[in-house]
Amino acid sequence: MVFSSLIFLFLFLPVTMLIYYISPMRIRNAILLAASLIFYAWGEPVYIVLMIFSTVFDYVNGILIERYRHRKGIAQGVLILSMMGSLGILGFFKYAGFVYDNIHSLFNLHLQAADLPLPVGISFYTFQTMSYVIDVYRGKVSVQKNLISFGAYVTMFPQLVAGPIVKYEDIAGQLVNRQVTLDRFGEGAELFIRGLAKKVLLANNIGLLWTSVKGVPGGELSVLSAWLGIIAFTFQIYFDFSGYSDMARGLGRMFGFEFMKNFDYPYISRSITEFWRRWHISLGAWFREYIYIPLGGNRVGMLKQLRNLAVVWFITGLWHGASWNFIIWGLYFGLFVTIEKWFLLKQLQRFPAFVSHVYTLMIVIIGWVFFEFEHLPAAMRFIGTMFGAGAHGFVDNRSLYDLSTNALLLLLLAVCATPYPRQALTYIRTRFARSGTLAAFAVYFLFIVASTAYLVNATYNPFLYFRF
């Protein structure tokens, strides 16, 4: 089930909330757990067993680590077992086919490989259970002895399938004691509606342009069409994923939880380093705490720092998908982060804001080509077309038509990728008090009506991060 579906908006969510709020606090975690299992089983009826196993497995491992904390060897062994089990499950379902394909290509071995669909959200909930066990071992968090509460943490449907990645230490207290005031519920509803509008009205509509451009044979694509297409994808993936993250945070707040912000207007960045502080923040924080810092982080010499960065960015790419294009995409960004860390970042700070901003956007847009095209030759051909190599001219009738029909949408997307619309709405509400509040209510009501109208007739409603 996805948030941007009529059955979720008008059946699952209202029924779940009704049952949740009329129930006493002591059983709300159980209700949330049951609702989350139903939510997941709606689209993954078989793989719900896998998620339950991962939950129980690391619940038991946490208890064992706590029980044998005074015997370091046993506690360490349980930690290793937990990591091997979690990574083994993730590796089997997400990377077994990738490993098989590469072995077959290298050695031409005729092995029999099962074609298993990727369990939705496995990368997210696996990282959550791993962080819990690691933090119990480190003594950062107390062990959770209530299986229902731990299950609610792992399976919580607002952030189950696409994050943000929630560390147990950030939510442990909220599992025991949380309150929902009318103001906080309203804030959550606003955040959810904004996310829904970003996903349905912006991402889906601009995604149609990218789908159209991507379907054109390479030799028939003009330079302008190539740029229009990849800019469309640049906007689509941002509004798709950040919209879903906003919906997750909004739902969490409506149920009494506070999740970390996952996106902070990344396209206004003036360096690649800044971009990655603003893009998929929860993933970056997870890699920094559980991989980069344990490897030595910035506390070691420059050569080891470069090694640490290479490891983190290799894993970042691999986390996004079992394909070489994702690894190349991760290393591509890692290269620029490393260069900036080495010397370029100081130079960028001396440049005018416009120059550093254009530099960042160019690197990011080209990076999305590697992200979107599974095969490197196809990605390189598309990049070549962007710069005139093998292009069907600089401009043609198709590109002019696409530009004229999408110009207003592209302008709207560019504006909405900045903080200005939200700042303007906040100013109106603050400056004009009652009338401003009514105006904001009208805007959000319009978002709901327009999104619902779109979904009633929608034939195009993908969610890009389901494949990760």
C-alpha positions in Angstrom: 0.0 0.0 0.0 1.3 3.5 -0.8 0.3 6.8 0.9 -0.6 8.3 -2.4 -3.5 6.0 -3.1 -7.2 6.4 -2.5 -7.6 3.3 -0.4 -4.9 4.5 2.0 -6.2 8.1 2.2 -9.9 7.3 2.6 -10.0 3.8 4.2 -6.9 2.6 5.9 -5.8 5.8 7.4 -9.1 7.0 8.8 -10.0 3.6 10.3 -6.5 3.2 11.8 -6.7 6.6 13.4 -10.1 6.1 14.8 -9.2 2.8 16.4 -5.9 4.3 17.6 -7.4 7.4 19.3 -10.3 5.7 21.0 -8.0 3.1 22.5 -6.1 3.6 25.8 -2.4 4.5 25.6 -1.3 1.2 27.0 -2.4 -0.7 23.9 -1.7 1.9 21.2 1.7 0.3 20.3 -0.1 -3.0 19.7 -2.7 -1.2 17.5 0.1 0.5 15.6 1.9 -2.8 15.2 -1.2 -4.6 13.9 -2.0 -1.7 11.5 1.6 -1.7 10.2 1.5 -5.5 9.5 -1.7 -5.1 7.6 -0.2 -2.1 5.7 2.8 -4.2 4.7 0.9 -7.4 4.0 -1.3 -5.5 1.6 1.4 -5.5 -1.0 3.9 -8.0 0.4 1.8 -10.9 1.9 4.7 -13.4 1.7 7.6 -11.1 2.8 5.8 -10.1 6.0 7.2 -13.3 7.4 10.7 -12.0 6.6 10.1 -8.7 8.3 8.6 -10.5 11.4 11.6 -12.8 11.5 14.1 -9.8 11.4 12.2 -8.1 14.2 12.1 -11.1 16.5 15.7 -12.0 15.6 17.2 -8.7 16.7 14.8 -8.4 19.6 16.3 -11.6 21.0 19.8 -10.5 20.1 19.3 -7.3 22.0 18.2 -9.2 25.1 21.1 -11.7 24.8 23.6 -8.8 24.6 22.2 -7.2 27.7 22.1 -10.5 29.6 25.8 -11.3 28.8 27.1 -7.8 28.9 29.6 -8.7 31.6 31.0 -11.5 29.4 32.4 -9.5 26.5 33.2 -12.5 24.3 29.6 -13.7 24.3 28.1 -10.3 23.8 30.4 -9.6 20.9 29.5 -13.0 19.4 25.8 -12.1 19.6 26.5 -8.8 17.9 28.5 -10.5 15.1 25.7 -13.1 14.7 23.1 -10.3 14.5 25.1 -8.4 11.9 25.7 -11.5 9.8 22.0 -12.4 10.0 20.7 -9.0 9.1 23.3 -8.4 6.3 22.9 -12.0 5.1 19.1 -11.5 4.6 19.6 -8.2 3.0 22.4 -9.5 0.8 20.4 -12.6 -0.3 17.3 -10.8 -1.3 18.9 -7.6 -2.7 22.3 -8.7 -4.0 22.3 -12.4 -4.8 21.2 -11.8 -8.4 23.8 -9.1 -8.8 26.5 -11.4 -7.5 25.3 -14.2 -9.8 25.2 -12.1 -12.9 28.8 -10.9 -12.3 30.1 -14.4 -11.6 28.4 -15.6 -14.7 29.9 -12.8 -16.7 33.5 -13.4 -15.4 33.6 -17.2 -15.4 30.7 -18.1 -17.7 29.3 -20.5 -15.1 25.9 -21.8 -15.7 24.5 -21.5 -12.2 20.8 -21.7 -11.3 19.6 -18.4 -9.7 16.2 -17.8 -8.3 14.5 -14.6 -9.5 13.3 -13.2 -6.3 11.4 -9.9 -6.1 12.9 -7.3 -3.7 11.0 -7.1 -0.4 9.7 -3.5 -0.1 11.5 -1.5 2.5 14.0 -4.2 3.4 17.0 -1.7 3.3 15.2 0.6 5.7 14.0 -1.8 8.4 17.2 -3.8 8.3 19.2 -0.7 9.0 16.9 0.2 11.9 17.2 -3.2 13.6 21.0 -3.2 13.0 21.4 0.3 14.6 19.3 -0.9 17.6 21.5 -4.0 18.3 24.7 -1.9 17.8 23.5 0.8 20.2 22.5 -1.8 22.8 26.0 -3.3 22.5 27.6 0.1 22.9 25.4 0.9 25.9 23.8 3.9 24.2 20.3 2.6 24.7 18.5 0.4 27.1 17.4 -3.0 25.8 13.7 -3.1 24.8 12.1 -6.1 26.6 8.6 -5.5 25.3 8.3 -7.3 21.9 5.2 -5.3 21.0 6.9 -2.0 21.5 10.0 -3.2 19.6 7.8 -4.5 16.8 6.0 -1.2 16.6 9.4 0.6 16.2 10.6 -1.7 13.4 7.3 -2.0 11.4 5.8 1.4 12.0 4.0 2.0 8.7 4.5 5.8 8.4 8.2 5.2 7.7 8.4 1.5 7.0 8.8 1.4 3.3 10.8 4.5 2.5 12.2 6.0 5.7 13.4 8.2 7.1 15.7 5.7 8.8 14.8 6.1 12.5 17.3 5.1 15.1 16.0 3.5 18.2 17.6 6.0 20.5 15.6 8.8 18.8 12.3 7.1 19.4 12.7 5.0 22.6 11.1 7.5 24.9 8.3 8.1 22.4 7.4 4.4 22.4 6.7 4.7 26.1 5.3 8.1 26.5 3.9 10.3 23.7 1.2 12.9 23.5 -0.8 14.3 20.6 -2.2 17.8 21.0 -4.6 19.3 18.5 -1.8 21.7 17.4 0.7 18.9 16.8 -2.0 16.9 15.0 -2.6 19.9 12.8 1.1 20.3 12.1 1.3 16.7 11.1 -1.7 17.0 8.8 -0.2 20.0 7.1 3.1 18.2 6.6 1.3 15.2 5.2 -0.8 17.2 2.8 2.3 19.1 1.6 4.1 15.8 1.0 1.1 14.4 -0.9 0.9 17.5 -3.1 4.6 17.3 -3.9 4.3 13.6 -4.8 1.0 13.6 -6.7 0.8 17.1 -8.3 4.5 17.8 -8.9 6.6 14.6 -9.1 4.0 12.6 -11.0 3.3 15.3 -13.6 7.0 16.1 -14.3 7.7 12.4 -14.4 5.6 12.1 -17.5 8.1 14.3 -19.4 11.1 12.2 -18.3 9.2 9.0 -19.3 8.5 10.5 -22.7 12.1 11.6 -23.3 13.7 8.4 -22.0 11.6 6.5 -24.5 13.1 8.3 -27.5 15.9 6.4 -29.3 19.3 7.9 -28.6 20.0 9.0 -32.1 16.7 10.9 -32.3 17.2 13.0 -29.2 18.2 16.6 -29.4 20.4 18.4 -26.9 17.5 20.4 -25.6 15.4 17.2 -25.2 18.1 15.5 -23.3 18.5 18.4 -20.9 14.7 18.8 -20.5 14.4 15.1 -19.7 17.1 14.8 -17.1 16.0 18.1 -15.4 12.6 16.6 -15.3 14.0 13.5 -13.6 16.0 15.7 -11.2 12.8 17.3 -10.1 10.8 14.1 -10.1 13.1 12.1 -7.8 13.3 15.0 -5.3 9.6 15.8 -5.1 8.8 12.0 -5.2 11.1 11.0 -2.3 10.9 14.2 -0.3 7.2 14.2 -0.7 6.9 10.7 0.6 9.3 11.6 3.5 7.1 14.6 4.4 4.1 12.3 4.4 5.9 9.9 6.7 6.9 12.7 9.1 3.4 14.1 9.0 1.8 10.7 9.8 4.3 10.1 12.6 3.4 13.5 14.2 -0.3 12.7 13.9 0.4 9.5 15.9 2.5 11.2 18.4 6.0 10.5 17.0 8.7 12.9 15.9 10.9 11.7 13.0 14.0 13.5 11.8 13.8 15.7 8.7 15.0 13.8 5.7 15.3 16.6 3.1 16.3 20.3 3.6 16.0 21.9 0.1 19.1 20.2 -1.3 18.9 22.0 -4.7 19.8 25.3 -3.1 23.2 23.9 -2.2 26.4 25.6 -3.1 28.6 22.5 -3.0 28.3 18.7 -3.2 29.2 18.5 0.4 26.3 20.7 1.3 24.0 18.8 -1.0 24.6 15.6 0.9 23.9 17.3 4.2 20.5 18.2 2.8 19.6 15.1 0.8 18.4 11.9 2.5 19.7 13.2 5.8 18.8 10.1 7.8 20.8 7.8 5.5 23.9 10.1 5.6 23.6 10.2 9.4 23.4 6.4 9.6 26.5 5.9 7.5 28.4 8.6 9.4 27.7 7.1 12.8 27.9 3.4 12.0 30.5 3.2 9.2 32.5 6.4 8.7 33.3 7.2 12.4 34.1 3.6 13.4 36.6 3.5 10.5 38.3 6.5 12.0 36.4 9.3 10.4 38.4 12.6 10.3 40.6 11.5 13.3 43.1 9.7 11.1 45.6 10.8 8.4 44.5 12.1 5.0 45.1 8.8 3.2 42.9 6.9 5.7 40.3 9.6 5.5 40.2 9.2 1.7 39.9 5.4 2.2 37.0 5.9 4.7 35.2 8.2 2.2 35.7 5.7 -0.6 34.2 2.9 1.6 31.2 5.0 2.6 30.4 6.2 -0.9 30.8 2.7 -2.3 28.3 1.4 0.2 26.1 4.4 -0.4 25.8 3.5 -4.0 25.4 -0.2 -3.3 22.7 0.5 -0.7 20.6 2.1 -3.4 20.6 -0.9 -5.7 22.2 -4.1 -6.8 23.7 -2.7 -10.0 27.0 -1.2 -11.1 25.3 2.1 -12.1 24.5 2.7 -8.4 28.0 1.9 -7.4 29.4 4.3 -10.0 26.8 6.9 -8.9 28.0 6.6 -5.3 31.7 6.8 -6.2 31.0 9.7 -8.5 29.6 11.8 -5.7 32.3 10.4 -3.3 34.9 11.7 -5.7 33.5 15.3 -5.7 33.1 15.2 -1.9 36.7 14.1 -1.6 37.9 16.8 -3.9 36.0 19.4 -2.0 37.3 18.1 1.3 40.8 18.2 -0.1 40.8 21.8 -1.5 37.8 22.8 -3.6 35.4 23.6 -0.8 37.5 26.6 0.3 37.6 27.9 -3.2 33.9 27.5 -3.7 33.3 29.7 -0.7 35.2 32.5 -2.4 33.1 32.3 -5.6 29.8 34.2 -6.1 26.8 32.2 -4.9 25.5 31.9 -8.5 28.8 30.2 -9.7 29.0 27.7 -6.9 25.2 26.9 -7.2 25.5 26.3 -10.9 28.6 24.0 -10.3 26.6 22.0 -7.8 23.5 21.6 -9.9 25.6 20.5 -12.9 27.3 17.8 -10.9 24.0 16.6 -9.4 22.1 16.6 -12.7 24.8 14.6 -14.5 24.9 12.3 -11.4 21.2 11.5 -11.9 22.0 10.1 -15.3 24.2 7.4 -13.7 21.5 6.8 -11.2 18.7 6.3 -13.7 20.4 4.3 -16.5 21.3 0.8 -15.4 23.9 0.3 -18.1 27.0 2.5 -18.2 27.2 2.7 -22.0 23.6 4.0 -22.1 24.4 6.6 -19.4 27.5 7.8 -21.3 25.6 8.1 -24.6 22.9 10.2 -22.8 25.5 12.4 -21.3 27.2 12.7 -24.7 23.8 13.8 -26.2 23.5 16.4 -23.5 26.7 18.0 -24.7 26.1 17.5 -28.4 27.8 14.2 -29.2 25.5 12.1 -31.4 22.5 14.4 -30.8 19.8 15.0 -33.3 20.7 18.7 -33.5 20.6 21.2 -30.7 16.8 21.7 -30.9 13.9 20.1 -32.8 10.1 20.2 -32.9 9.8 17.6 -30.1 12.0 19.5 -27.7 10.2 22.8 -28.5 6.8 21.2 -27.9 8.0 19.7 -24.6 9.5 23.0 -23.5 6.4 25.0 -24.3 4.0 22.5 -22.7 6.1 22.1 -19.5 7.6 25.6 -19.1 5.2 26.7 -16.4 5.5 23.4 -14.5 9.3 23.6 -14.6 9.2 27.1 -13.3 6.8 26.0 -10.5 9.1 23.1 -9.6 12.1 25.4 -9.5 10.3 27.7 -7.1 8.9 24.9 -4.9 12.5 23.4 -4.6 13.4 26.5 -2.5 12.1 27.6 1.0 10.3 30.6 -0.4 6.8 29.2 -0.8 6.7 27.9 2.8 8.3 31.1 4.1 5.6 33.1 2.2 2.8 31.0 3.7 4.3 31.3 7.2 4.6 35.1 6.8 0.9 35.4 5.7 -0.3 33.3 8.7 1.8 35.3 11.1 1.2 38.8 9.6 -2.5 38.5 9.1 -3.5 36.2 12.0 -7.0 34.9 11.5 -7.4 35.7 7.7 -3.9 34.3 7.1 -4.9 31.1 8.9 -8.0 30.8 6.8 -5.9 31.4 3.6 -3.5 28.6 4.7 -6.5 26.3 5.3 -7.8 27.1 1.8 -4.5 26.3 0.3 -4.2 22.9 2.0 -7.8 22.1 1.2 -7.1 22.9 -2.4 -4.1 20.6 -2.3 -6.3 17.7 -1.0 -9.0 18.3 -3.6 -6.5 18.5 -6.5 -4.5 15.5 -5.3 -7.7 13.4 -4.9 -8.9 14.4 -8.3 -5.6 13.4 -9.8 -5.6 10.0 -8.1 -9.2 9.3 -9.2 -8.0 9.3 -12.9 -4.4 8.5 -12.4 -2.7 6.0 -14.7 0.8 7.1 -13.7 1.5 7.0 -9.9 5.0 5.4 -9.4 7.1 5.6 -6.3 10.7 5.6 -7.3 12.2 4.6 -3.9 10.1 1.4 -3.6 12.9 -0.4 -5.6 15.5 0.4 -2.9 
